Amino acid sequence: MRRIFFIAASAALIPLAAAADEQGLTPEAKTVIAGIDARYGETVGLAEKIWGYAEVGYKEERSSLLLREALEAEGFSIKSGVAGIPTAFVAEWGAGGQTIGVLAEFDALPGINQDAIAVRAPIEGKAAGHACGHNLFGAGSVAAAIAIKDWLERSKTPGVIRLYGTPAEEGGSGKVYMVRDGLFDDVDFALHWHSDDENSAEARTSLANRSAKFRFTGTSAHAAGAPERGRSALDGVEAFDMMVNMMREHVDQDARIHYVITKGGNAPNVVPDEAEVFYYVRHPDPKGVESIWARVEDAARGAALGTGTKVEWEIIHGNNPLLINETLARMVDEKLNAVGGVKYTKDEEAFARKIFATFDAPDAALGDQETIKPYKKSLGYGSTDVGDVSYAVPTVGVRTATWVPGTAAHSWQAVAASGMSIGFKGANVAAKTLTLAAIEIYRNAELRESARAEFDAARGKNYKYRSLLGERKPPLDYRD
């Protein structure tokens, strides 16, 4: 049975924060944070249900509906099925003033499964898990959007708050299609956050990437009785992989190439006539991705020629790198420091100690979840479709300690913490930080002007958006 750790106080769930964390906040900010804490139980409910659903990219029907219903109940108008994606939506409240978008993800990762406990314990029959904490991302962003709406209404500030329900971040590039369809054209600023094992608002960019499924076709035959009549599609895949692996020595240091064979045949005594391999290519610069990609395509052609097979490929997704905005990042860093980190209860400390013992993390220590990492500018080696949003509108994000310090993303340990109170508390920290950041943007004209000037300079003159996935339609079946 799955066990959920939480702290009860009266009839409400109240997340514990370090006592000194919020001392520097204004009375108004304290009121805003108190409102988020008062609705903490609702945030937990959303996060826990989406964790249980664990729906993969473009299949998040229940998760998307759950978030839409929560926002509709708060007076948001909802547009569903946007950008040709059934689970994508836009929820909006307000009028006039600045329009701020908040991003919300909710897709799970296939092939990883874990209960919300501190020992390895897959749940029987479950084929996916929230190993990147997108259940928390969705719930925390909805909590922020509602809190921002409440503040706009209470303060009578002109402004629009818009929650973007963005499916299939994990390899599906849902946001890219939303950007491509112009859904961010009238947004002034965008806010996002992500699960992590630490609290940080550093200006961290990401790698651009592109993926495709390479499908080889050959001729089947009896592998022993008539091997000369066969042409193995799997041979094509293996020759292709070998050439790409040799290419790794001759690409830029910050480039990344990964693959997994998704189809390789069904029986050793049958020469497989169909085989498939799924590739990712990453680089800090979109042009770097395209340069390496051209070589990968050539390798595929060469492998097919050398093995007497044929090959075709389908681009699945492609993301631009994050365009950082230090004006906004430094502001968010101030808000995160004012909110503070996550304080564990005794039960949570026991959970964290057990989890911490399951991996080697020399640069992490229990207790790091209470602190805020110093602000800096850095390169992150992951990729995200938030990158395309950041080229459409000035964008800023924050990471909060939803996992035990030292936890790697896409691990069973991340799934476990994402389904219990450690993850829920981190989502609450994110909701508070995003809400305070949004209020600052609405009120601070000088900040807005500086952030916009930095954004325009970073994109350069005559900038024209171009996605790395071309003109293809959303791959709604890419997880089939």
Number of C-alpha atoms within 10 A of each C-alpha: 7 13 10 14 18 19 13 11 9 6 7 14 18 19 24 14 17 14 9 10 17 18 12 12 14 11 10 11 19 16 13 20 22 14 17 25 22 15 17 21 19 17 27 26 13 23 28 21 16 28 28 18 20 26 25 25 29 25 22 22 16 15 27 26 16 15 23 24 12 18 21 14 9 13 14 22 16 18 14 18 13 17 21 14 21 16 26 27 23 22 23 22 23 19 13 9 13 21 23 27 26 27 24 28 30 33 34 31 25 18 9 18 24 27 26 27 23 20 16 15 14 17 16 9 7 16 17 22 35 33 29 25 32 28 35 34 29 30 31 32 31 26 30 27 31 25 22 28 24 15 20 20 14 9 10 9 18 14 19 21 25 25 28 27 29 29 29 29 25 21 23 27 26 29 28 28 26 23 22 19 13 13 17 21 12 13 18 19 25 25 25 21 27 24 26 25 23 25 30 25 29 22 25 22 21 25 26 29 31 26 25 21 20 21 22 29 22 23 16 18 19 15 17 11 10 12 15 10 13 19 22 29 31 26 23 31 27 18 19 25 22 13 17 21 13 9 15 14 9 9 14 12 9 13 19 19 21 13 15 12 16 13 17 19 17 10 9 10 13 18 25 26 21 24 23 23 22 19 20 20 22 29 28 24 17 20 13 18 25 18 13 23 21 11 14 20 17 15 19 26 18 18 25 24 13 13 19 17 23 21 22 15 16 14 17 24 27 29 31 32 28 26 24 25 23 21 20 26 25 17 17 27 25 16 21 28 20 21 26 25 29 29 21 21 16 9 12 19 16 13 20 21 14 15 24 20 11 13 12 10 13 7 7 16 12 13 16 19 27 18 18 22 17 11 16 14 13 12 14 15 16 15 24 24 28 30 22 28 28 24 23 25 22 24 28 30 27 24 23 29 29 34 32 31 23 22 24 17 17 16 16 27 27 27 29 31 31 33 33 25 24 28 30 33 30 30 35 28 28 32 30 29 28 29 27 26 23 25 17 17 21 20 13 11 11 10 16 20 12 15 21 19 14 18 22 16 10 14 15 10 8 7 10 9 13 14 17 22 22 12 10 11 12 21 19 18 11 16 14 7
